[in-house]
Amino acid sequence: MDQRPSYRGKLIYAAQLLALSAAYVALGRLGLVMASFNRFAALVWPSTGLALAALTLGGYRLWPGIAVGAFATNLWSGAPPLVAFAVAVGNTSEAVVGAFALRRFPGFDASLARFRDIVALAVLAGMASTVISATIGVASLVLSGRVSPADFGRAWVVWWTGNLLGDLIVAPLLLTWASTWRVASRPAALAEAAALGAVLSVSAALVFIQRPEAVVEKPILLPYVLFLPLIWAALRFGVRGAATGMFVVAFAAVLGTYTGHGIFVCADWTDSLFALHAFLVAAALATLLIGSLVCELRESEERQRIAVEAAHLGVWFWNLKTDRLVWTPACKSMHGIDPDEEVSYGRFLETLHPDDREETQRATRQALEKCTDYWVEHRVLWPDGSLHWISGTGRVLCDEACEPYRMVGVSLDITAHKRADQERAELLLRERAARAEAQAATHAKDEFLAVLSHELRAPLQSMLGWTRMLRAPGVDMHKVQKGLETIERNVKLQGQLIEDLLDVSRIVAGKLQLAQERVDLADIIASAIESAKVAAQVKSIEVNATIAPLGGDVLGDPGRLLQVVSNLLLNAVKFTPDGGHIRVRLDREASQARIMVQDTGRGISPELLPYIFDRFRQAESRIGRPHDGLGLGLTIVRHLVELHGGTVKAESPGEGQGATLTVRLPLAF
């Protein structure tokens, strides 16, 4: 690919060189009007600042424009071509070396917004590179006879200081404005800039329009009064304001001194030059340095502001001498305080949760007594009643006598983090509980399978044993009858076990179907008691029933409701010792029918009570399983009752103190 510049690029480059040469010649002629030695050593050489700014911003490729401009300027001033060429070489070399030094200076910024940039400009370009031009230029004048060898020193100093002022006055003006042309758009800032320009222009004109003797009679017209508006410009508008203000003062000072006005005019013209140069150098350096420090401070504050806003921090300052507490709007917002409200330490404590105030005060006292850092987390009550967590971090500033005089710090709203931590803790607890429940369910299921295998195998072994016995020859009829009864009982037992398993399976699958008809619970309870009477008589258990009128029936499946009451009664008989009592009660509670089965049996431990209706839970398995069954009866009861729109509840004072199971079913009117 062809990397040569295009025709349009060449035209732009040529136009830049032409414009730079023309500007150099114009400023050079302006500076030579006030020449000190044979129209060549000027009070201020503005072209030096132009050349330095052009090469710093535009690059070294612009050096031909400087060379042509310098040669033309000196040739126009009457210098022989050879002398003009030598001076042009010196001026061009000075600009190239100065720009090279600045561009190679680590981190140099052409906007001059840092202290180190001003120092680099003054030392590397203003003081060092100008030696080249002064030496070559004055030497060429001496060799050509334009300046006598005896005046070499004075001419060199005037040349060097003139170029130095060009770098300190013209270059900063061009560099700062070229870096950004944007000006403040706020009306207040524009009005202030206009007022500053007017004050500075009028002050400079008054100081340098007076005759020297008038200035002596009126000390208020001394140049030091100009430092006030210059400092104003630096403090309010940074280094660009300082450079612009210094340019106005320098223009007035040079023009006034050249025309014989102002305090710097002396009997000897060289002394006038040195006095003027000393003032301008001191004023330029002081003003530019102040402006750069202001820019650095603003940049640092802006970085801190961005960092604080990005981190969602609130900043506070507490002057311990005046007891004045200052909060940023973000800090007030965290504590639910209006942005316009004045804040005191007492007002701050009022925003805290009552339980956290003492701890916060203790942390504050400890930090003040020991001059240590301050850190505390506290809860804040907002006016709307919401609770927020705030983390406060601060530092106590102490004087040489270790007496605290100020406390500064930041606040951070950590409500979201606290809520996240709480949610994580709750999730962890739930996960642990779920894991423990799953482990318990797995253990219960394993135990249930063991029980199931036992409950299925025991009847089979009994039936197998009696079957073999009945096949033996010579068995009498009494044993035959007993064997058949045992086989029949075990077959019924296995049938009931299988039916319970099928019921649980239907319940889990949601396939259990219920009939819907009006059912008289008194008849259901009577039938259930009749079915359980034989089992109760075997253990000499007394069963009493109390039936109260309900004023209505229950809508449901009579067979399943009978199964519910029968399971409750058989469960009570199973766990009630010989000679015990079982009480059955039917009554009405609001719009529900209540069935209570109370026994004097073994009771239920508090640990097992919440799980008594769960599948695979066997209280008796923990103590050797003295009773038969799979422990599914109460599980079936709960599901059947819930399918009828009711509830079931188990209560027990403890082991050995009996238990009460209560079923509530809605009445149908």
C-alpha positions, -999 to 999 in steps of 0.1 A, spaced: 0 0 0 13 35 -9 20 53 24 30 86 8 8 116 18 -19 126 -5 -21 157 -26 -46 172 -1 -23 163 28 7 180 11 -14 212 6 -24 212 43 12 207 54 23 235 31 -4 258 45 6 250 80 43 259 73 32 291 56 9 301 84 36 293 110 62 313 91 39 343 88 30 342 124 67 339 134 76 369 112 47 390 127 56 383 163 93 386 155 88 421 140 67 430 170 95 419 194 122 436 173 104 469 175 116 470 212 151 457 204 180 464 228 211 458 207 210 469 171 174 457 166 182 420 173 182 413 211 146 420 221 129 427 254 106 398 248 109 374 219 73 361 214 83 340 185 102 316 208 70 308 226 52 303 192 79 280 179 80 259 211 42 255 212 40 247 175 66 218 177 52 205 210 17 203 196 22 197 159 55 177 160 90 182 146 78 182 110 69 219 114 105 230 118 108 243 83 81 269 90 102 281 120 134 282 100 119 302 72 101 326 96 133 332 116 154 337 84 129 361 69 125 381 102 162 387 107 167 394 70 139 420 71 156 436 102 187 443 81 209 413 90 232 400 63 220 367 47 247 347 65 239 362 99 202 358 93 208 321 84 229 316 115 203 332 137 176 311 120 196 279 127 199 289 164 162 297 167 151 265 150 175 244 170 163 260 202 126 252 193 135 216 183 155 209 214 129 225 237 101 205 221 121 173 222 129 178 259 92 184 268 79 156 247 105 132 262 97 144 298 78 116 315 41 122 315 43 158 301 9 172 294 6 202 269 -23 216 289 2 224 317 -23 213 343 3 199 367 30 215 388 57 193 372 46 204 337 53 241 346 86 232 361 96 212 329 85 241 307 105 267 327 137 246 332 140 224 300 126 249 275 127 283 291 162 281 307 180 253 289 171 253 252 172 291 250 209 290 256 213 276 221 196 305 204 212 331 226 247 317 221 245 312 183 226 345 177 249 368 197 280 350 184 269 356 148 263 393 156 297 397 172 314 379 143 296 401 118 305 433 137 269 441 147 278 438 184 311 445 199 329 417 218 327 438 250 289 438 248 287 400 243 276 393 279 249 420 281 236 411 247 236 374 255 217 380 288 191 402 271 187 377 243 184 347 267 159 364 290 139 377 260 135 341 248 129 328 283 100 352 286 87 341 253 86 305 266 70 316 299 44 340 285 35 331 249 40 294 250 17 287 280 -10 309 264 -9 289 232 -5 255 248 -33 259 273 -58 273 248 -48 248 221 -54 219 245 -91 228 248 -111 257 233 -140 250 256 -149 278 280 -173 278 309 -209 280 297 -224 291 330 -234 327 331 -219 333 365 -185 320 353 -186 341 321 -195 372 341 -167 365 365 -142 360 336 -153 393 321 -150 411 354 -115 396 360 -104 407 325 -116 442 331 -99 445 365 -67 430 352 -66 453 321 -74 484 340 -49 476 368 -21 469 343 -29 501 324 -29 522 355 4 507 367 23 510 334 8 542 320 23 564 347 56 583 345 83 567 368 83 597 392 45 594 396 48 558 406 73 568 433 48 594 447 19 569 446 31 535 459 -3 520 452 7 520 415 36 496 422 34 464 401 29 442 431 -8 452 431 -11 432 399 -5 400 418 -40 402 433 -59 398 400 -33 374 387 -38 351 418 -76 356 412 -71 343 376 -50 314 388 -73 303 416 -106 306 397 -96 296 362 -65 274 367 -34 275 346 -52 288 315 -65 317 334 -30 323 348 -14 322 313 -40 346 299 -38 370 327 0 369 326 0 377 289 -21 408 295 2 420 323 33 412 302 19 431 272 12 462 294 46 460 312 67 457 280 48 484 262 49 507 292 86 502 298 95 506 261 76 539 260 93 551 293 64 545 317 62 525 349 85 518 378 110 497 358 123 527 337 158 535 349 186 558 337 204 529 322 184 510 296 200 476 305 190 481 342 154 487 330 156 455 310 168 435 340 142 449 363 114 442 338 127 407 331 129 399 368 94 410 374 79 392 345 98 360 352 88 360 389 52 369 381 49 343 353 64 315 374 44 323 405 11 327 386 16 296 364 26 274 394 -4 285 414 -26 278 384 -12 243 379 -16 236 416 -52 246 414 -57 224 384 -41 194 402 -63 201 432 -94 202 411 -84 170 392 -77 153 426 -111 164 439 -128 153 407 -111 119 410 -121 116 446 -157 127 438 -159 101 410 -145 74 433 -168 83 461 -199 84 438 -188 51 421 -184 35 455 -217 50 467 -200 65 497 -211 94 519 -184 117 533 -185 135 566 -163 160 585 -165 168 622 -147 198 636 -141 190 672 -132 225 682 -164 241 669 -185 208 672 -196 214 636 -205 183 617 -207 185 579 -223 157 558 -224 153 520 -259 148 505 -252 111 499 -243 107 536 -276 124 546 -295 103 522 -282 71 539 -295 83 573 -328 94 559 -321 131 566 -332 159 543 -303 173 521 -310 209 534 -311 199 571 -282 209 594 -267 178 611 -252 176 646 -238 146 665 -270 144 685 -291 144 654 -269 116 640 -275 95 671 -313 101 668 -313 84 634 -297 52 648 -316 22 661 -318 25 700 -299 -8 705 -269 6 684 -265 40 699 -244 30 729 -220 9 708 -216 38 684 -209 63 712 -184 39 727 -165 35 694 -164 73 690 -151 79 725 -124 52 721 -113 67 688 -111 102 702 -93 91 734 -67 70 716 -65 90 684 -71 59 664 -93 50 634 -130 47 638 -151 18 625 -186 8 634 -217 -8 618 -251 4 630 -287 3 620 -305 34 609 -342 40 612 -356 60 583 -387 83 587 -408 57 568 -399 31 594 -375 11 572 -343 -3 587 -309 2 569 -274 -10 578 -247 17 576 -209 11 579 -190 41 591 -152 44 588 -133 75 600 -99 88 612 -92 112 641 -67 140 633 -46 151 663 -22 180 668 13 178 681 0 175 717 -21 145 707 -52 165 711 -79 156 685 -91 185 665 -110 169 636 -126 137 626 -132 127 589 -147 96 574 -170 79 550 -203 60 553 -215 31 532 -250 16 529 -245 -21 534 -282 -30 537 -281 -51 505 -250 -70 518 -266 -76 551 -298 -89 535 -278 -111 512 -258 -125 542 -291 -131 560 -306 -148 530 -275 -169 526 -277 -179 563 -313 -187 560 -307 -207 528 -279 -226 546 -302 -234 575 -329 -245 552 -305 -266 532 -292 -282 564 -327 -288 576 -337 -303 542 -306 -325 542 -313 -337 577 -350 -343 568 -339 -362 537 -315 -383 557 -342 -390 583 -367 -399 556 -341 -422 539 -334 -438 573 -372 -441 580 -378 -456 546 -350 -482 551 -365 -490 584 -399 -493 569 -387 -517 543 -371 -538 571 -404 -537 590 -424 -545 558 -402 -576 551 -407 -587 587 -445 -581 586 -449 -600 553 -426 -629 563 -439 -636 598 -475 -645 587 -462 -665 558 -439 -685 581 -468 -691 605 -491 -702 577 -464 -724 562 -458 -740 596 -494 -748 603 -498 -761 567 -471 -786 572 -485 -795 606 -520 -801 591 -505 -824 565 -490 -847 591 -509 -880 597 -530 -883 628 -537 -846 635 -567 -842 658 -596 -820 650 -587 -795 677 -554 -787 661 -570 -786 627 -594 -760 639 -568 -740 656 -545 -742 625 -572 -730 602 -581 -701 624 -544 -691 626 -541 -693 588 -573 -673 583 -561 -646 608 -527 -643 590 -543 -641 556 -565 -613 568 -535 -596 584 -516 -598 551 -546 -585 532 -549 -555 555 -511 -548 551 -515 -550 513 -546 -528 514 -527 -502 535 -499 -502 510 -523 -498 481 -541 -469 499 -508 -451 504 -499 -457 468 -533 -443 456 -529 -413 479 -494 -405 467 -505 -409 431 -536 -388 436 -559 -417 424 -579 -423 456 -615 -417 448 -641 -408 474 -679 -412 473 -699 -381 481 -730 -386 503 -743 -374 536 -729 -394 565 -741 -396 601 -708 -397 622 -726 -412 651 -733 -443 631 -697 -444 619 -683 -442 654 -707 -469 667 -695 -492 639 -659 -485 645 -663 -492 682 -680 -525 675 -652 -535 651 -625 -527 678 -644 -543 706 -629 -577 702 -593 -564 702 -601 -542 732 -616 -571 752 -585 -592 747 -565 -566 766 -593 -557 790 -594 -522 777 -626 -502 785 -639 -481 756 -664 -453 764 -681 -431 738 -698 -397 743 -720 -387 714 -733 -351 713 -759 -340 687 -742 -322 657 -772 -307 641 -760 -318 607 -742 -345 587 -708 -347 570 -705 -349 533 -681 -377 524 -673 -414 518 -688 -435 546 -663 -464 540 -633 -441 542 -646 -422 572 -652 -456 590 -616 -464 581 -604 -432 597 -622 -438 630 -613 -475 630 -576 -468 625 -577 -443 653 -593 -468 677 -571 -497 667 -540 -475 671 -552 -465 706 -559 -502 715 -524 -512 702 -506 -487 724 -528 -489 755 -516 -514 781 -539 -540 796 -566 -526 818 -564 -492 802 -591 -468 791 -601 -453 757 -626 -425 754 -642 -415 721 -661 -382 719 -681 -367 691 -693 -331 694 -697 -299 674 -671 -271 673 -684 -240 654 -693 -253 619 -672 -285 623 -677 -319 637 -650 -330 662 -640 -366 668 -616 -371 698 -599 -404 706 -581 -403 739 -562 -432 755 -541 -440 786 -514 -456 766 -477 -450 760 -480 -415 748 -459 -398 722 -425 -381 728 -421 -344 719 -395 -353 693 -418 -376 674 -451 -356 678 -445 -333 647 -439 -364 625 -465 -388 638 -486 -386 606 -456 -389 582 -450 -420 562 -425 -446 575 -425 -431 610 -426 -458 637 -424 -448 673 -422 -484 685 -392 -492 662 -370 -473 687 -378 -497 715 -379 -531 698 -413 -530 680 -435 -549 705 -465 -542 682 -473 -554 647 -481 -531 617 -463 -509 592 -471 -476 609 -492 -464 579 -525 -462 597 -521 -426 609 -507 -415 575 -538 -429 558 -559 -411 584 -543 -377 577 -547 -380 539 -583 -392 541 -593 -364 565 -576 -338 543 -595 -352 513 -627 -346 532 -616 -310 538 -608 -316 575 -578 -316 598 -562 -341 622 -540 -333 652 -521 -354 677 -515 -343 713 -496 -359 742 -482 -347 775 -453 -371 769 -443 -407 770 -463 -428 794 -491 -402 797 -514 -412 769 -523 -394 737 -553 -376 722 -560 -376 684 -586 -351 672 -603 -351 638 -623 -320 626 -646 -323 596 -668 -296 580 -705 -301 585 -729 -301 556 -762 -282 563 
